[in-house]
Amino acid sequence: MRFKSYTIRINILLIIGVALLFCAFIVKVGYVALSDNVEGTDLELLASTRSTATKKITAKRGTIYDNSGEVLAQNTNSYTVIAYLSSSRTTDESNPKHVVDKETTAKALDEILYPDQDKYQYILNLLNTEGAYQVELGPGGKAISEATKEKIKALNLPGIDFVQSSKRYYPYGDFASYIIGYAKKYIDEETNDESFVGELGIEQYCDRYLKGTDGSITYQKDAYGYQMADTLSYIEEAKDGYDIYLTLDKQVQMFLDDAIDRLDEYEPSWTIIAVADADTGAIIGSATSPSFNPNTLDIEDYNNPLLSYTYEPGSTMKIFSFMSAMEEGLYDGSSTYLSGKITVDEYEISDWYKYGWGTITYDVGFTYSSNVAAVNLAQRLGKAKLYDYYSKLGFGSKTDIELANEYVGDIDFEYASEVASASYGQGVTVTPIQMIQALTTITNDGTLLKPYIISKIVDTNTGKTVYEGGRKEIRKIYSSDTINKMIELLDATVNGTDSTITGKWYHTDAVRVIGKTGTANYTNQYGYVEGDRYVIRSFAGVFPKEDPEYIIYFATKDVNASNKQIGEVITDLIESVAKYKNLDERENDKDETKIVTIPNLLSKSIQYANSTLTSLGINPIIIGDGGTVVETYPEKDTVTSINSKLFILTNGSNITMPDMTNWSSKDLIAFCNLIGLKYNLSGYGYVSSTSIATGTTIDVDSMTLDATLVNIEPETLVDEVVSNE
């Protein structure tokens, strides 16, 4: 009886314990069900984040255009092919969302992604990856074009999808690359989100305008974190970046690039040529060597020569030291002095022709580029006034042009010998953009203008112009009398009949050019470098004389060419611009035939196009085996040189590889852009070898052209002694 009573009590206790536990469970469940927060955890947030995900929608980066709306930089789409392998994606067997027939899928993709290779087994192995939810079908399935994507989509292969990506694309390669700059793509390792960051040129300076504002997409996700098929999503739209319109003229830029290519044959250390609008200060073109292709980032120097190279300018600085003396009433062009040499602070300063030209006038001294004349005038001015004029002209300060990493140079001088050398451009350093800015005083009656490169910025979301560039006057520095006198001297320096004038190599009958040459020594860690070749040569010019429209500034270091050879390149450039802008003053000059306007050949027969261009002196490069013209490069109405390559794209699909030996990089890029062929360039200069053999049929979807570029040895070496002005 005692045992039975004990057992009953144990059972009662168990029943009571179970009842208490059940009550506690009920209370807990009720608490959890009715409470938003349990033990510091937000249950609603936890539930939502476990079933939904939010991804960034990257805003489209703005496009960069030239002054006529030609695209210079833009974002383009590329795609990666992915295959969903998990059957969990499929909820309706009649509409599969994963790869069902792996063999058929591998065979179909192999034919499109690897047309010239047998990669069937490679793709099949990827599709058989054990335990994978999805796989990428690279490398052939990475960065494919829109056209290739559409080919694959047309096959309706279950489980095959595409991940869209984007890249920053520069259609003209190294065309004005230091002005345009580049934007680099970065990918977040955690979220896989991509973003572009401008790291040079306009891309860097205007990054905050170009990048836009990112949006987001919130969607339901499966256990693997991927978006569930056929479910709704919430999208907060991105706001695309602004478009930037530059003051660059594509046609003028092409002329500058051609000139740079010609000068590269003489193996300079570097070259800069820039053209600006004489009335506004807008930069119309700027070409440099070395350059780089922003598509491949084969970049050696991250400094833009236009505003980041500082150097001693040489005798082009006499323009401003002479004008400063004129403005102070200290100049009489008809008065005379003894040329040859002068002693300052026990230093002997010589003219570039050390024996001088005897007793000559100061006007003649300018056209001969006499250092002694400049020193005499600087001594009259004194240190303070010379420094004041140089400062007011913008030397030693930023111009604040809309480009990153501008340098200021150095115009500090203290001793009498330093003042003397500063008068003829030694011992002080400047940048090319400062020289262009100072030259605006010549074309604007003594008023200094601020140079600029942005024409306007447009909000692509609203279509409104949010910024507009234009002429900006900084200060009046010189009087009309001073400017008129300097124009007279610059004219005599280029167009005079005296054989000793230093600017004679820049004379052309096409347009009245006025200007001043410069030749400057430069230093290394041991002092000034010696040797006739090892100098910086330059030309500062304006044209036409009577009604100036353009300022041209050119400088090159260590170029292995004569003054005559350099002058031929620059005058050909000036003539091209003059012809293009209808400034050419010649009537019956045989050189006029060097420049032609491309006629409208679209939809014309190849026979017609060929005969038309041949009559103009052009031998076109025909692309494809069709009988009708569908596109030309350069385009119709483009003014170009008969020595430049002209491409005609036909309606034929059979495109063979031309012999590109000695082609410039710009010609190669133009060809590839016309047919949509991907390319990789190594080096700079001219094509020495290509990965696709001449005569090979080109498949633009599967092939990439790899080309090696080298500098070509000049055929003609220096044929005269370089004069150090």
Secondary structure, 3 states (H helix, E strand, C coil): CHHHHHHHHHHHHHHHHHHHHHHHHHHHHHHHHHCCEECCEEHHHHHHHHHEEEEEECCCCCCEECCCCCEEEEEEEEEEEEEECCHHHCCCCCCCCCCCCHHHHHHHHHHHHCCCCCCHHHHHHHHCCCCCCEEECCCCCCCECHHHHHHHHCCCCCCEEEEEEEEEECCCCCCCHHHHCEEEEEECCCCCCEEEEEEEHHHHHCHHHHCCECEEEEEEECCCCCECCCCCEEEECCECCCEEEECCCHHHHHHHHHHHHHHHCCCCCEEEEEEEECCCCEEEEEEEECCCCCCCCCCCCCCCHHHHCCECCHHHHHHHHHHHHHHCCCCCCCCEEECCEEEECCEEEECCCCCCCCEEEHHHHHHCCCHHHHHHHHHHHCHHHHHHHHHHCCCCCCCCCCCCCCCCCECCCCCHHHHHHHHCCCCCEECHHHHHHHHHHHHCCCEEECCECEEEEECCCCCCEEEECCCCEEEECCCHHHHHHHHHHHHHHHHCCCCCCCCHHHCCCCCCCEEEEEEECCEECCEECCCCCCCEEEEEEEECCCCCCEEEEEEEECCCCCHHHHHHHHHHHHHHHHHHCCCCCCCCCHHHHHEEECCCCCCCEHHHHHHHHHHCCCCCEEECCCCEEEEEECCCCCEEECCCCCEEEECCCCCECCCCCCCEHHHHHHHHHHHCCEEEEECCCEEEEECCCCCCECCCCCCEEEEEEECCCCCCCCCCCCCCC
